[in-house]
Amino acid sequence: MISAEHLWTVLVLFHLWTQELAEASSLVLTNNGLRVGRGQTVYITENNLSFNIPRDRDSCRVELVLNEPTTQRVGTLTPQGFDCHFLPDEVKYSHNGSPMLDEDRVMLRVYRFSEQETIVESFILEVKVIEPMGGIALVQNSLEVPGFYEISSKPLDKNILSFKPRPGTSCVVRTLVSDLSLPAYGQVVIEEPKRDGRPVSGASGNLRVRSYRQERVPCSGNKACHPGLKEIKRLKTNCADFLEMGLKYEHLSPPSPDVDYIPLQIEYRSQDNRKQLQVRCVMCGRC
């Protein structure tokens, strides 16, 4: 007959064995994915992602897998490495505003370090893209380009893009051309201000532009150059001035699809303490 002490020992060992077996089966405890508004940012919490590793036992680290072409197509997860027991405002996914996809995937790799071994497991975090409620910017129309190597017939103004500022806030828009390598088949250009029929170098009119980097537009192959234009590499200014700058799209690389995008970031801050209130990325298209 089995003694009570022996039975208790068996039960304890069985419990420990089943616990270790469960831990060995998967390092990921919860993976419910994310829901993010198009062009917005969402922070990851333990409700989205958690790991089957107690704090007081082994150390644990998560790293972003960057060399997978089918992941992070319309957004970015940051930081690239973080502890398994991350803080609520530490890890975030930022959507770049692309209208092309309604979902995204992020590949992660979790490491569990113990005195005996290192266990590695890769997994996918699914991202569902939804249309945001109460948008702060509205893309109303596309920039129309007559043909290859041509310039949009109209500028990027209030007929293309509109902002929805709230009282007591300041609105700033920034181009994300360098960050996202867009437009893919053209570039953003601006006409040089003229004085007595001649271009005025380094001028941007009377607009209040905080950050402004421009370069002369190169010739596209054997096509004739458009005189009096400069490429906009980086731009940051208030929203009202942005719509008055006369920015246009120039096509450069045929053959190409009928659609290209100019990525923008719109930010609202409180006029009292400059606290960031809302940020959204949008993409103005050309066709």
LINVENBEL-V484513 format. One line per field, one symbol per residue. phi: phi as a letter, one per 30 degrees, with the letter a starting at -180 (. if undefined). burial: I if it has 16 or more other ideal C-beta (glycine too) atoms within 10 Angstrom, else O. Layout:
phi->???
burial->???
This chain:
phi->.ddddddddddddddddddddddddadccbbcibbbdeicbbcdcdddabbdbdddccdbbcbddcccdcchdbabcbddbaddcdddcccbccddjdddbcabbbcbbccccbdcabcbbcaccdbccbddcidcbbdcbcdccdaeiccedbddbddcbbcbdceibccbcbdceddchbddbaadbbddecbhicdcdicbicddcdbabbbddddcicdddddicbdcdbbbaddddedcdidbccdbbddaddbbbcdbbcbcbdddbiddcbbbcbbdcbb
burial->OOOOOOOOOOOOOOOOOOOOOOIOOOIIOOOOOIOIIIIIIIOIIOOIIIIIIOOOOIOIOIIIOOOOOOIIOIIIIOOOOIOIOIOOOOIIIIIIIIIOOOOIOIIIOIIIOOOOOOIOOOIOIOIOIOOOOOIIIOIOOIIOIOOIIOIIOOIIOOOIIOIOIOOOIOIIIIIIIOOIOIIOIIIIIIIIIOOOOOOOOOOIOOOOOOOIOIOOIOOIOOOOOIOOIIIIOOIIIIIOIIIOIIIIIIIIOOOOOOOIIIIIIIIIIOOOOOOOOIIIIIIIIIO
